[in-house]
Amino acid sequence: MHKVETTTQMVGNTSNSDKISLLKDLKALIKVGIINSNLMTAFAGFWLALYYSGLSFSNHWDTFLITMAGTALVIAGGCILNNYFDRDIDPIMSRTKKRATVTGSIPLQFILLLGISTSVLGVLLLMLTTIQAALLGVLGWFCYFVLYTVWSKRRYTINTAIGSLSGAIPPLIGWASVDPNLHMAAFILFLIMFIWQTPHFLALAMKKCEEYKAAGIPMLPVVYGFAITKRQMVIYSACMLPLPFYLFSLGNVFLVIATLLNVGWLALGVAGFFMKNDLKWANLMFVYSLNYLMVFFLTMIVVTIPHVVY
């Protein structure tokens, strides 16, 4: 009896282990980190649309849920198809070599079908808000999968800027689901996200330079070296400085925090010209950019809570 119970327990444990492994593979396929960061900016766009339109969140919570679900599915679909397309180069890079498209833990046909179906379902959900939001979802998907993944990623060093187009669209999706006639502030959010992404991803490209080189991906530091990459990152960081002032209606607290974030990022960028360890500096820039994004957008939301909630 003891042996039977032990065997049964082992089978149960194996089953649980398989479920955990499958869940882990699916989370890697949809790139949960990318979805979370993009949903944060989509939420900011939705929230600020309410603020600028004088609307209350309590009267639009259903639209909010549909918008977040639709945006998440469109992004997930693009990420899945990105993994499917990159399955030939992913084994070369340490951060991608354990993806299900590489290990074969999930059939490729299922992955392809999952990518297409989630993309379509996401667009259909966004259509329940406004047509403009759905069209922006399609545009974001097209920029990420077609323009970035298929066309530019393996050909041009400007692939980072092209990929940034897709990452800058979620705030517009969130905004359009409330107000199809996009306010100028919506385009400022787009610019903030578009400019932010280049120094963020170039920092990552510096950290993973050897892996990108082995995979044949022409990232800027791979083709032109670290010196020009650092200059590009500083230029993009400097371009962020005036953008918060276009959102002056959010108040002085936001302007002060946003400006401090921008000055800090620029100062850290300039410090890179004097640091001897380029990879250590790149890691500092990468971590700072992540915290920058979180604080910047959370501040937007917090300072407008009294106007949107009540």
Backbone bond lengths (Angstrom), bond angles and torsions (degrees), N, CA, C in turn:
res aa  C-N    CA-C-N  psi(-1)  N-CA   C-N-CA  omega(-1)  CA-C   N-CA-C  phi
1 M - - - 1.469 - - 1.525 110.26 -
2 H 1.332 115.75 -41.49 1.452 120.43 -179.65 1.526 110.45 -60.95
3 K 1.339 116.23 -40.66 1.467 120.27 -179.59 1.522 110.97 -66.55
4 V 1.337 116.46 -39.56 1.456 120.14 179.88 1.523 110.37 -63.38
5 E 1.342 116.93 -43.70 1.454 121.10 -179.94 1.523 111.18 -63.59
6 T 1.328 115.38 -39.82 1.467 119.73 -179.45 1.518 110.99 -64.46
7 T 1.364 114.89 -43.67 1.462 119.24 179.43 1.515 111.27 -62.86
8 T 1.339 114.88 -43.70 1.466 119.76 179.12 1.514 111.12 -60.75
9 Q 1.334 115.31 -41.43 1.456 120.11 179.83 1.523 111.01 -63.45
10 M 1.354 115.26 -39.25 1.460 119.78 179.96 1.525 111.27 -64.91
11 V 1.339 115.74 -39.80 1.465 120.24 178.24 1.517 110.30 -63.25
12 G 1.355 114.18 -42.97 1.458 118.81 178.86 1.501 111.70 -62.53
13 N 1.349 116.26 -42.23 1.456 119.93 179.43 1.522 111.59 -64.20
14 T 1.331 115.37 -39.91 1.458 119.65 179.20 1.516 110.70 -62.72
15 S 1.346 114.87 -41.44 1.459 119.77 179.33 1.523 110.91 -62.08
16 N 1.344 116.50 -44.97 1.456 120.95 178.17 1.519 111.10 -62.80
17 S 1.327 115.63 -39.43 1.461 120.29 179.15 1.521 111.27 -63.27
18 D 1.342 115.50 -40.40 1.466 120.21 178.95 1.528 110.81 -65.02
19 K 1.342 115.44 -39.80 1.459 119.52 179.93 1.525 110.44 -64.75
20 I 1.316 115.64 -42.65 1.467 120.38 179.20 1.520 110.50 -63.72
21 S 1.339 115.82 -41.42 1.460 120.67 179.55 1.525 111.44 -64.69
22 L 1.342 116.56 -41.21 1.463 121.08 178.51 1.521 110.63 -64.08
23 L 1.326 116.13 -43.38 1.454 120.69 179.17 1.529 110.93 -62.01
24 K 1.323 115.54 -40.93 1.464 121.04 178.66 1.530 110.92 -63.62
25 D 1.329 115.81 -41.51 1.470 120.55 178.72 1.526 111.16 -64.53
26 L 1.330 116.76 -41.37 1.459 120.90 -179.69 1.531 110.91 -66.37
27 K 1.334 116.46 -39.65 1.461 120.61 178.47 1.518 110.57 -64.19
28 A 1.332 116.80 -36.62 1.463 120.52 177.61 1.523 110.96 -69.90
29 L 1.335 116.15 -36.88 1.464 120.61 -179.83 1.525 111.84 -63.52
30 I 1.324 116.64 -44.01 1.455 120.15 -176.41 1.528 111.86 -85.70
31 K 1.349 116.79 -6.42 1.470 122.02 178.41 1.529 110.78 56.58
32 V 1.326 114.88 71.79 1.470 121.79 -174.69 1.530 111.87 -55.76
33 G 1.341 116.84 -39.01 1.458 119.46 -179.51 1.515 112.51 -60.79
34 I 1.331 116.40 -41.78 1.470 121.13 178.52 1.524 110.40 -66.40
35 I 1.331 116.46 -41.97 1.467 120.15 179.17 1.526 110.44 -61.62
36 N 1.322 117.41 -46.15 1.464 121.06 -178.12 1.524 112.02 -60.86
37 S 1.335 116.54 -46.55 1.465 119.34 -178.66 1.524 111.11 -65.43
38 N 1.325 117.03 -38.57 1.465 120.15 179.56 1.525 112.22 -72.14
39 L 1.323 116.63 -33.65 1.463 119.14 176.61 1.525 111.01 -67.16
40 M 1.327 116.14 -33.68 1.460 119.79 177.53 1.527 110.69 -61.85
41 T 1.342 116.30 -42.96 1.463 119.31 -179.90 1.530 111.17 -74.07
42 A 1.331 117.00 -33.23 1.466 119.99 175.83 1.530 110.25 -64.90
43 F 1.326 115.64 -40.09 1.458 120.69 177.00 1.526 110.93 -62.99
44 A 1.336 116.17 -40.87 1.465 120.17 178.12 1.525 110.46 -61.83
45 G 1.334 116.42 -41.91 1.456 119.76 177.58 1.520 111.67 -62.63
46 F 1.320 116.76 -43.84 1.469 122.30 178.02 1.525 110.23 -60.88
47 W 1.321 115.43 -46.76 1.461 121.80 -175.89 1.530 111.56 -64.76
48 L 1.327 115.99 -45.59 1.461 119.63 -179.28 1.526 111.66 -69.40
49 A 1.325 116.84 -29.06 1.462 119.42 174.80 1.531 109.73 -63.05
50 L 1.318 116.33 -40.89 1.465 120.20 175.23 1.525 110.88 -62.15
51 Y 1.332 115.15 -43.10 1.470 120.53 -178.30 1.526 111.30 -62.91
52 Y 1.316 117.17 -49.47 1.457 120.89 -177.71 1.520 112.18 -71.45
53 S 1.326 117.14 -22.27 1.464 120.76 179.75 1.525 112.30 -93.58
54 G 1.339 117.09 -5.08 1.455 120.94 -179.39 1.514 113.34 70.44
55 L 1.339 116.69 31.42 1.461 121.55 -177.76 1.528 111.44 -104.59
56 S 1.315 116.02 163.75 1.460 121.89 -179.42 1.526 110.65 -105.27
57 F 1.330 115.67 139.64 1.463 120.31 179.16 1.524 111.42 -63.44
58 S 1.320 116.76 -35.81 1.471 120.66 -176.81 1.518 112.20 -61.91
59 N 1.314 117.29 -24.24 1.466 120.80 179.02 1.525 112.88 -90.96
60 H 1.331 116.31 -2.67 1.473 119.77 -176.44 1.526 111.84 -133.59
61 W 1.314 117.23 22.86 1.467 119.66 -177.59 1.528 111.36 -66.11
62 D 1.337 117.62 -32.15 1.463 120.00 179.35 1.528 110.84 -67.83
63 T 1.327 115.83 -41.60 1.464 119.74 175.97 1.532 110.61 -62.75
64 F 1.316 115.05 -37.68 1.463 120.11 178.44 1.524 111.42 -59.91
65 L 1.325 116.90 -48.29 1.466 120.80 -178.33 1.532 111.23 -62.14
66 I 1.325 116.48 -42.99 1.467 120.46 179.60 1.527 110.29 -65.41
67 T 1.329 116.35 -41.30 1.462 120.68 -179.91 1.515 111.59 -62.69
68 M 1.330 116.74 -45.85 1.468 120.35 -179.22 1.526 110.79 -65.83
69 A 1.332 116.63 -41.78 1.465 119.93 179.90 1.525 110.73 -65.60
70 G 1.327 116.80 -45.69 1.456 120.41 -179.92 1.516 112.37 -63.69
71 T 1.330 116.93 -43.46 1.463 121.39 178.94 1.523 110.65 -63.01
72 A 1.333 116.22 -44.36 1.474 120.31 -179.45 1.529 110.77 -61.38
73 L 1.331 117.24 -41.17 1.465 120.32 -178.43 1.527 112.03 -69.62
74 V 1.327 116.82 -38.92 1.472 119.42 177.77 1.534 109.90 -63.50
75 I 1.327 116.11 -44.50 1.471 120.03 179.54 1.520 110.20 -65.00
76 A 1.331 116.53 -43.94 1.466 120.41 179.18 1.517 110.92 -60.43
77 G 1.331 116.73 -42.72 1.459 120.22 178.72 1.511 111.95 -60.71
78 G 1.332 117.14 -44.19 1.460 120.74 177.88 1.524 112.19 -63.21
79 C 1.327 116.43 -40.23 1.472 120.94 179.62 1.525 111.39 -66.38
80 I 1.327 116.75 -41.40 1.463 120.77 179.09 1.524 110.05 -62.28
81 L 1.322 116.32 -45.64 1.465 120.06 -179.94 1.534 111.15 -68.04
82 N 1.314 116.60 -31.56 1.464 121.05 174.39 1.526 109.98 -62.17
83 N 1.318 116.41 -45.41 1.469 120.73 177.56 1.525 111.28 -63.03
84 Y 1.329 115.66 -41.15 1.464 119.79 179.68 1.525 110.81 -62.31
85 F 1.313 117.32 -43.16 1.457 121.30 -178.14 1.526 111.62 -70.36
86 D 1.315 116.91 -35.12 1.474 121.38 -175.40 1.525 113.82 -89.64
87 R 1.321 117.52 13.69 1.459 119.47 -174.31 1.532 113.45 -65.20
88 D 1.328 117.42 -15.75 1.462 119.68 178.95 1.528 112.76 -83.25
89 I 1.341 117.53 -25.83 1.463 120.22 -179.34 1.529 113.18 -104.25
90 D 1.318 117.51 -18.31 1.461 120.65 -178.55 1.533 114.34 -60.29
91 P 1.345 120.30 -32.42 1.465 119.24 179.03 1.527 113.38 -62.57
92 I 1.324 117.54 -18.53 1.460 120.93 -175.66 1.524 111.76 -80.66
93 M 1.333 116.68 -27.70 1.457 121.26 -174.23 1.523 111.21 -100.93
94 S 1.334 116.01 136.08 1.463 121.01 -174.46 1.525 112.17 -63.11
95 R 1.340 117.16 -35.78 1.468 119.18 -176.60 1.523 112.78 -79.26
96 T 1.331 118.23 -7.58 1.467 120.58 -177.90 1.527 113.45 -123.30
97 K 1.317 117.88 -7.34 1.463 119.97 -172.16 1.525 114.00 -71.98
98 K 1.331 117.33 -11.49 1.464 119.96 179.74 1.525 112.64 -102.39
99 R 1.322 116.40 9.29 1.461 119.19 177.41 1.525 110.63 -66.07
100 A 1.325 115.08 152.34 1.470 120.51 -177.53 1.519 111.82 -60.82
101 T 1.332 116.75 -28.05 1.468 120.84 178.62 1.524 111.49 -69.68
102 V 1.333 115.97 -18.99 1.468 121.33 179.05 1.521 110.79 -96.45
103 T 1.326 116.15 -45.58 1.462 120.68 -176.21 1.521 112.60 -76.92
104 G 1.333 117.03 -23.00 1.452 120.14 -178.11 1.520 113.90 81.40
105 S 1.341 116.60 12.57 1.462 120.10 -178.72 1.522 112.46 -66.93
106 I 1.333 116.73 -22.66 1.462 122.29 175.13 1.525 107.49 -125.62
107 P 1.331 118.60 130.25 1.474 120.83 -178.68 1.520 112.44 -55.65
108 L 1.315 116.99 139.26 1.458 121.61 -177.63 1.528 112.39 -62.45
109 Q 1.323 117.21 -37.05 1.458 120.09 179.35 1.532 110.94 -62.44
110 F 1.329 115.45 -39.15 1.469 119.97 178.20 1.526 110.23 -66.19
111 I 1.338 116.72 -41.15 1.465 121.07 179.26 1.528 110.80 -61.88
112 L 1.329 116.44 -44.06 1.463 120.70 178.58 1.522 110.77 -61.97
113 L 1.334 116.35 -46.49 1.468 120.94 179.26 1.530 110.89 -62.85
114 L 1.331 116.10 -39.79 1.469 120.79 179.68 1.528 110.43 -64.21
115 G 1.324 117.11 -42.25 1.456 120.79 179.61 1.518 112.37 -63.08
116 I 1.318 116.33 -43.15 1.471 120.64 -179.55 1.529 110.81 -68.67
117 S 1.330 116.35 -45.38 1.464 120.14 -175.43 1.528 112.16 -67.33
118 T 1.327 117.41 -41.07 1.464 119.26 179.04 1.530 110.81 -66.92
119 S 1.327 116.75 -36.68 1.467 120.41 177.75 1.524 110.50 -61.75
120 V 1.329 115.96 -48.43 1.469 120.86 -178.62 1.521 110.82 -64.89
121 L 1.332 116.87 -44.33 1.463 120.50 -179.62 1.530 110.89 -61.97
122 G 1.338 116.44 -38.75 1.452 120.14 178.94 1.518 111.96 -62.77
123 V 1.319 116.89 -43.04 1.467 121.19 178.80 1.524 110.60 -65.32
124 L 1.314 117.16 -40.98 1.467 120.78 179.05 1.527 110.99 -62.09
125 L 1.328 116.34 -40.24 1.469 119.45 178.22 1.526 110.66 -65.26
126 L 1.317 116.87 -42.23 1.461 119.72 179.43 1.525 111.38 -63.66
127 M 1.325 116.83 -29.75 1.464 120.27 177.23 1.524 111.83 -64.88
128 L 1.325 117.57 -20.92 1.462 121.15 177.20 1.527 111.63 -73.42
129 T 1.343 116.60 -13.76 1.462 120.42 176.13 1.534 108.36 -94.27
130 T 1.328 116.33 -78.07 1.468 120.66 174.79 1.524 108.73 -142.68
131 I 1.304 116.37 155.79 1.464 120.99 176.75 1.523 110.17 -63.29
132 Q 1.328 116.58 -36.85 1.461 120.64 -179.75 1.525 111.24 -61.49
133 A 1.330 117.15 -41.33 1.457 120.60 179.04 1.524 110.55 -63.61
134 A 1.338 116.32 -41.00 1.464 120.49 178.78 1.524 111.32 -64.95
135 L 1.336 116.74 -42.63 1.464 120.40 179.43 1.526 111.05 -64.45
136 L 1.312 116.64 -37.95 1.467 120.00 176.66 1.520 110.69 -66.54
137 G 1.340 116.75 -35.87 1.458 120.14 175.52 1.518 111.45 -61.94
138 V 1.326 116.42 -43.58 1.468 121.43 177.01 1.521 110.33 -63.00
139 L 1.335 116.92 -42.15 1.465 121.01 179.93 1.526 111.03 -62.66
140 G 1.333 116.62 -43.46 1.458 120.25 178.16 1.519 111.64 -62.15
141 W 1.326 115.83 -44.27 1.470 121.00 177.85 1.518 110.40 -60.92
142 F 1.334 117.18 -44.24 1.469 121.74 -178.77 1.530 110.71 -63.46
143 C 1.314 116.30 -43.50 1.472 119.82 -179.87 1.525 110.81 -62.89
144 Y 1.334 116.77 -40.12 1.459 119.60 -176.33 1.526 112.42 -75.28
145 F 1.316 116.20 -50.03 1.462 117.75 -174.01 1.523 112.59 -82.55
146 V 1.328 116.88 -48.25 1.474 119.59 -174.93 1.528 111.69 -80.55
147 L 1.342 116.90 -57.28 1.459 119.53 -175.28 1.524 113.03 -70.04
148 Y 1.336 116.37 -38.87 1.466 119.34 -178.00 1.520 112.07 -88.71
149 T 1.335 116.91 -63.81 1.467 120.79 -172.42 1.526 112.67 -63.34
150 V 1.320 116.46 -51.76 1.469 120.83 -173.32 1.528 112.09 -80.94
151 W 1.332 117.32 -43.42 1.466 120.22 -169.82 1.528 114.83 -92.61
152 S 1.338 118.09 -54.25 1.468 119.01 -166.42 1.530 115.54 -100.94
153 K 1.313 118.66 -25.64 1.463 121.08 -171.66 1.522 112.72 -56.23
154 R 1.307 117.56 -39.79 1.460 121.18 -175.73 1.525 113.00 -98.57
155 R 1.346 116.67 4.60 1.463 119.36 -174.61 1.527 114.57 -118.71
156 Y 1.338 117.03 -39.42 1.455 119.27 -168.10 1.529 111.96 -130.51
157 T 1.346 115.69 146.06 1.467 119.61 176.51 1.523 111.12 -69.58
158 I 1.312 116.76 -18.80 1.470 120.68 178.39 1.530 111.61 -77.17
159 N 1.322 116.73 4.79 1.467 120.78 -179.90 1.532 112.17 -55.71
160 T 1.340 116.44 -32.14 1.468 119.79 179.87 1.524 110.95 -62.95
161 A 1.328 116.33 -45.64 1.471 120.13 179.64 1.527 111.16 -65.66
162 I 1.328 116.36 -38.97 1.464 120.03 179.03 1.528 110.46 -65.27
163 G 1.329 116.13 -42.88 1.451 119.67 177.13 1.520 112.59 -64.77
164 S 1.339 116.19 -27.07 1.460 120.20 -179.54 1.528 112.32 -67.44
165 L 1.322 116.70 -23.04 1.470 119.69 177.72 1.521 110.82 -59.14
166 S 1.325 115.99 -45.13 1.466 119.48 -178.41 1.526 111.44 -66.78
167 G 1.327 116.53 -38.65 1.456 119.74 -179.50 1.513 113.96 -72.06
168 A 1.338 116.70 -14.75 1.461 120.54 179.87 1.525 112.40 -92.82
169 I 1.313 117.66 -6.85 1.472 121.12 -175.00 1.538 114.46 -84.82
170 P 1.342 121.17 -30.06 1.477 119.34 -179.58 1.526 115.87 -50.91
171 P 1.355 120.44 -39.95 1.468 117.63 176.49 1.534 112.76 -61.46
172 L 1.338 115.65 -33.53 1.468 119.11 177.81 1.518 110.93 -69.36
173 I 1.347 116.90 -36.51 1.468 120.42 177.15 1.521 110.01 -61.81
174 G 1.339 115.27 -48.65 1.459 119.85 179.58 1.519 111.84 -59.47
175 W 1.322 115.87 -42.27 1.468 120.34 -179.58 1.527 110.95 -66.61
176 A 1.329 115.88 -47.39 1.468 120.46 -175.80 1.512 112.43 -64.23
177 S 1.327 118.14 -25.89 1.460 119.79 179.34 1.534 111.37 -69.00
178 V 1.339 116.18 -19.91 1.469 121.50 176.11 1.519 110.76 -101.08
179 D 1.343 115.03 -48.01 1.463 121.50 -175.98 1.526 109.41 -130.18
180 P 1.326 118.15 98.80 1.467 120.97 -178.53 1.527 113.15 -60.97
181 N 1.344 115.95 -27.47 1.465 120.09 176.56 1.521 108.70 -86.25
182 L 1.305 116.19 87.74 1.455 121.98 -170.94 1.527 112.47 -56.82
183 H 1.316 115.44 127.76 1.460 123.40 175.72 1.523 109.11 -73.78
184 M 1.340 117.23 157.43 1.462 120.95 178.81 1.529 111.24 -57.06
185 A 1.331 116.86 -33.00 1.466 120.44 179.78 1.530 111.42 -61.20
186 A 1.330 116.84 -30.62 1.468 120.29 178.33 1.524 110.41 -63.49
187 F 1.316 116.79 -39.82 1.464 120.57 179.75 1.527 111.85 -72.50
188 I 1.334 116.89 -26.90 1.465 119.82 173.35 1.526 109.61 -66.96
189 L 1.325 116.94 -40.54 1.470 120.31 175.03 1.527 110.50 -60.70
190 F 1.324 115.90 -41.06 1.464 120.60 177.30 1.529 110.20 -59.70
191 L 1.322 117.53 -47.05 1.460 121.29 -179.41 1.522 111.83 -64.28
192 I 1.325 116.10 -40.82 1.463 119.87 178.64 1.520 110.19 -58.77
193 M 1.317 116.62 -47.37 1.466 120.03 -179.17 1.525 112.22 -69.49
194 F 1.327 116.79 -36.61 1.463 120.16 179.74 1.524 110.90 -64.68
195 I 1.324 116.78 -45.79 1.465 120.75 -178.24 1.521 110.93 -72.53
196 W 1.332 117.64 -39.27 1.474 121.60 -178.10 1.523 111.79 -58.51
197 Q 1.313 117.15 -37.73 1.462 120.36 -171.15 1.531 114.25 -67.29
198 T 1.339 117.83 -32.30 1.470 118.77 -176.56 1.520 112.67 -64.38
199 P 1.345 120.34 -53.72 1.472 117.74 176.93 1.530 112.69 -63.79
200 H 1.331 116.36 -30.77 1.472 119.47 178.56 1.526 110.84 -63.66
201 F 1.329 116.62 -50.41 1.461 120.24 -176.30 1.528 112.80 -78.46
202 L 1.333 117.32 -26.86 1.460 118.51 174.85 1.528 110.76 -69.20
203 A 1.324 116.33 -33.25 1.466 119.44 174.42 1.528 110.25 -62.27
204 L 1.334 115.90 -43.02 1.464 120.25 176.80 1.520 110.36 -64.24
205 A 1.327 117.17 -39.73 1.465 121.19 -179.89 1.520 111.22 -64.03
206 M 1.327 117.33 -35.05 1.460 120.33 175.93 1.527 110.66 -66.76
207 K 1.326 115.53 -42.52 1.468 119.73 -179.82 1.519 111.53 -63.35
208 K 1.321 116.44 -37.19 1.465 122.01 -176.23 1.528 111.81 -107.12
209 C 1.316 116.57 27.05 1.464 121.53 -172.74 1.527 113.05 -55.97
210 E 1.324 116.46 -45.97 1.464 119.96 -177.25 1.523 111.63 -65.61
211 E 1.323 116.42 -35.51 1.462 120.09 179.70 1.528 110.82 -70.70
212 Y 1.324 116.31 -42.36 1.470 119.24 176.51 1.535 110.18 -62.23
213 K 1.316 116.39 -38.65 1.465 120.54 179.24 1.523 110.64 -63.56
214 A 1.335 116.49 -44.47 1.466 120.80 179.68 1.521 111.42 -64.22
215 A 1.344 116.15 -33.34 1.465 120.75 -178.66 1.522 112.41 -83.29
216 G 1.325 116.99 -7.40 1.461 120.44 179.30 1.514 113.87 77.40
217 I 1.339 117.26 24.95 1.457 121.61 179.12 1.532 108.19 -93.59
218 P 1.336 118.25 118.27 1.467 121.51 -173.87 1.526 113.88 -79.11
219 M 1.324 116.52 60.35 1.459 119.43 175.21 1.524 109.09 -68.39
220 L 1.323 116.55 154.59 1.462 121.74 -175.01 1.528 113.27 -53.55
221 P 1.340 119.68 -47.98 1.470 118.50 179.53 1.523 113.38 -66.82
222 V 1.322 117.77 -24.57 1.465 121.27 178.31 1.532 110.39 -71.30
223 V 1.328 116.17 -43.34 1.464 121.47 -173.89 1.525 112.17 -85.27
224 Y 1.337 116.71 -43.02 1.468 119.80 -172.12 1.534 114.01 -113.89
225 G 1.318 118.00 -4.60 1.450 119.94 176.16 1.525 113.98 93.49
226 F 1.325 115.70 175.02 1.461 121.91 -174.58 1.528 113.26 -74.97
227 A 1.329 117.80 -33.85 1.466 120.33 -174.07 1.522 111.86 -60.90
228 I 1.328 117.01 -51.20 1.463 120.12 179.58 1.524 110.98 -68.90
229 T 1.318 117.64 -30.82 1.471 120.89 177.58 1.516 110.00 -63.96
230 K 1.330 116.60 -43.54 1.466 120.12 179.43 1.528 111.15 -64.12
231 R 1.323 117.03 -39.55 1.463 119.66 178.22 1.530 110.87 -63.26
232 Q 1.329 115.69 -42.33 1.463 119.66 177.86 1.530 111.29 -61.03
233 M 1.312 117.22 -42.39 1.458 121.45 -179.21 1.523 111.38 -63.72
234 V 1.325 116.82 -39.99 1.466 120.74 179.10 1.532 110.32 -67.05
235 I 1.323 116.94 -41.28 1.471 120.62 179.31 1.528 110.73 -61.24
236 Y 1.331 116.12 -45.93 1.466 119.57 179.36 1.529 110.90 -64.52
237 S 1.333 116.85 -39.66 1.467 120.45 178.41 1.520 110.59 -62.39
238 A 1.330 116.72 -40.19 1.463 120.90 178.93 1.524 111.22 -64.78
239 C 1.320 116.60 -33.82 1.472 120.90 179.63 1.520 112.66 -65.69
240 M 1.318 116.97 -17.80 1.460 120.52 179.59 1.529 111.92 -75.58
241 L 1.340 117.23 -23.53 1.464 121.48 -171.00 1.531 114.92 -53.44
242 P 1.331 119.94 -47.81 1.478 118.19 -175.41 1.530 114.75 -80.57
243 L 1.332 117.90 -16.57 1.466 119.73 -169.57 1.531 114.57 -61.64
244 P 1.335 120.61 -41.40 1.475 118.60 -179.96 1.522 113.52 -59.45
245 F 1.338 117.74 -27.16 1.460 120.14 -176.53 1.530 112.02 -71.23
246 Y 1.320 117.23 -16.35 1.460 120.29 173.16 1.532 110.92 -75.38
247 L 1.334 115.13 -12.41 1.464 120.72 177.97 1.529 109.69 -109.25
248 F 1.333 115.94 35.89 1.468 121.54 -174.68 1.518 112.89 -58.82
249 S 1.338 116.94 -24.88 1.468 119.72 -178.66 1.520 112.58 -68.00
250 L 1.327 117.52 -11.58 1.464 120.52 176.90 1.522 111.47 -76.75
251 G 1.326 117.99 -11.71 1.462 120.74 173.55 1.514 113.98 106.04
252 N 1.329 113.76 168.55 1.467 120.93 -175.56 1.520 113.29 -69.28
253 V 1.322 116.60 -33.96 1.474 119.12 -179.79 1.527 109.96 -60.50
254 F 1.317 115.94 -46.38 1.462 119.52 177.88 1.519 111.16 -62.13
255 L 1.338 117.37 -45.74 1.459 120.66 -177.69 1.518 111.88 -61.27
256 V 1.316 117.32 -40.23 1.464 120.72 -179.84 1.531 110.59 -66.72
257 I 1.328 116.61 -47.78 1.473 119.94 -178.50 1.524 110.57 -65.03
258 A 1.331 117.30 -44.14 1.465 121.02 -179.69 1.525 110.95 -63.11
259 T 1.323 116.42 -40.95 1.467 119.78 -179.77 1.523 111.00 -67.38
260 L 1.319 117.11 -40.78 1.469 120.41 177.48 1.534 110.61 -61.92
261 L 1.319 115.68 -40.77 1.469 119.92 177.49 1.524 110.66 -61.46
262 N 1.323 116.68 -44.45 1.465 121.12 -178.63 1.521 112.08 -67.08
263 V 1.341 116.22 -43.81 1.463 120.02 178.89 1.524 110.48 -64.03
264 G 1.331 116.42 -40.68 1.465 120.36 178.91 1.515 111.79 -63.14
265 W 1.334 116.13 -41.71 1.471 120.11 179.53 1.524 111.28 -66.11
266 L 1.341 115.78 -42.12 1.461 120.08 178.91 1.528 111.03 -64.90
267 A 1.337 115.95 -41.90 1.467 120.12 179.17 1.525 110.82 -62.85
268 L 1.325 116.51 -42.07 1.462 119.94 177.83 1.513 110.44 -64.60
269 G 1.333 116.54 -37.10 1.464 120.30 177.81 1.514 111.82 -63.43
270 V 1.325 116.86 -45.97 1.464 121.36 179.13 1.523 110.63 -63.59
271 A 1.334 116.39 -35.64 1.466 120.38 179.36 1.527 111.52 -60.68
272 G 1.330 116.02 -23.83 1.457 120.13 179.55 1.515 113.56 -63.08
273 F 1.336 116.62 -23.97 1.466 119.80 178.67 1.527 111.79 -73.24
274 F 1.335 116.13 -15.19 1.464 120.38 -176.35 1.525 112.84 -112.16
275 M 1.329 116.57 -11.47 1.458 119.91 178.56 1.527 110.36 -83.20
276 K 1.303 116.19 139.39 1.459 120.76 -178.74 1.526 112.60 -81.47
277 N 1.320 115.57 -30.59 1.468 120.79 -177.88 1.532 109.59 -93.69
278 D 1.326 116.39 96.73 1.467 121.00 -177.02 1.525 112.35 -63.99
279 L 1.328 116.73 -38.17 1.464 119.73 -177.17 1.527 111.09 -70.15
280 K 1.329 116.60 -35.58 1.466 119.79 176.58 1.523 109.58 -65.48
281 W 1.328 116.43 -42.04 1.467 120.63 178.31 1.527 110.61 -64.32
282 A 1.323 116.98 -42.86 1.469 120.69 179.33 1.523 110.65 -60.18
283 N 1.323 116.70 -38.93 1.460 120.10 178.86 1.523 110.95 -66.74
284 L 1.346 117.06 -38.81 1.460 120.86 177.02 1.532 110.81 -63.12
285 M 1.330 115.63 -42.51 1.467 120.09 178.60 1.522 111.31 -64.26
286 F 1.320 116.22 -39.23 1.468 121.04 -179.39 1.527 110.61 -65.37
287 V 1.321 116.70 -47.44 1.466 121.02 -179.47 1.525 110.22 -65.30
288 Y 1.332 116.59 -41.71 1.463 120.30 179.59 1.525 110.21 -61.29
289 S 1.320 116.89 -42.23 1.464 120.25 -178.32 1.529 111.92 -62.06
290 L 1.322 116.82 -37.14 1.464 120.44 178.25 1.522 111.17 -65.46
291 N 1.332 115.98 -46.43 1.465 120.38 178.70 1.528 111.18 -67.47
292 Y 1.324 115.85 -35.49 1.462 121.52 177.15 1.530 109.99 -56.61
293 L 1.314 115.64 -50.11 1.465 120.29 -176.31 1.517 111.18 -61.26
294 M 1.326 115.96 -45.37 1.458 120.23 -177.97 1.526 111.10 -63.50
295 V 1.328 117.36 -48.99 1.472 121.26 -177.24 1.525 110.52 -66.50
296 F 1.328 117.01 -42.18 1.464 121.97 -177.67 1.521 111.15 -58.71
297 F 1.318 116.43 -51.14 1.466 119.53 -175.25 1.530 112.37 -77.38
298 L 1.315 117.19 -32.87 1.465 118.95 175.73 1.523 110.85 -65.31
299 T 1.318 115.90 -37.23 1.460 119.56 178.20 1.522 110.78 -62.62
300 M 1.329 116.98 -43.26 1.465 120.85 176.51 1.529 111.32 -53.56
301 I 1.310 115.05 -44.46 1.458 120.25 -175.84 1.524 111.46 -72.07
302 V 1.345 116.25 -44.44 1.468 120.69 -176.00 1.528 111.50 -62.89
303 V 1.327 117.05 -43.86 1.472 119.14 -175.63 1.526 112.38 -70.79
304 T 1.318 117.90 -15.03 1.469 120.31 -179.23 1.525 112.82 -106.77
305 I 1.327 117.45 1.58 1.467 120.77 -178.62 1.533 112.55 -53.73
306 P 1.336 119.77 -47.64 1.476 119.02 -178.38 1.523 113.35 -59.01
307 H 1.332 116.97 -27.60 1.469 120.01 -176.04 1.531 112.24 -87.90
308 V 1.341 117.02 -22.25 1.471 120.37 -175.13 1.520 111.80 -101.65
309 V 1.320 116.91 -36.41 1.471 120.35 -176.59 1.514 110.94 -78.15
310 Y 1.308 116.42 -37.14 1.470 119.34 -174.98 1.518 112.20 -104.23
